[in-house]
Amino acid sequence: MSLLPSLDVVLPGLVIKEVSRNLSERQIKVLFSLLEKVPQMRIIYEPVPASLVRKYVSLGLPEKADAFIGAFAEWQGARYLISENRHFLSELSGAAFEVIKPEVFLARHYQPML
């Protein structure tokens, strides 16, 4: 969590809505208190271009959710899509960004202070 203030985080509004639907009111408050600590955090509510969604469907991602997230990451110019999602990790090649597990991202970019 201490790394968040140094990151440029972009989240789709649809993901925030979906995550919030599965949390208690207290958990939602905790989530938003964490997100408020990220100075370079944006939530994007505009629709993802359909042509990019089709691109990620053609790359092998399921249309309803995963292709949308892949298209969103490219549309926003993301360098990384940090995910534990098995579809992203095993099925996606040819994307405009690197799909990376959280622990790998942290190992590359986080140097704890000793």
HELIX and SHEET records of a PDB file:
HELIX    1   1 LEU A    4  SER A    6  5                                   3    
HELIX    2   2 GLY A   13  ARG A   21  1                                   9    
HELIX    3   3 GLU A   25  LEU A   35  1                                  11    
HELIX    4   4 ALA A   50  SER A   58  1                                   9    
HELIX    5   5 ASP A   66  TRP A   75  1                                  10    
HELIX    6   6 ARG A   86  GLU A   91  1                                   6    
HELIX    7   7 PRO A  102  HIS A  109  1                                   8    
SHEET    1   A 2 ASP A   8  PRO A  12  0                                        
SHEET    2   A 2 GLN A  40  ILE A  44  1                                        
SHEET    1   B 2 TYR A  80  ILE A  82  0                                        
SHEET    2   B 2 GLU A  98  ILE A 100  1                                        
END                                                                             
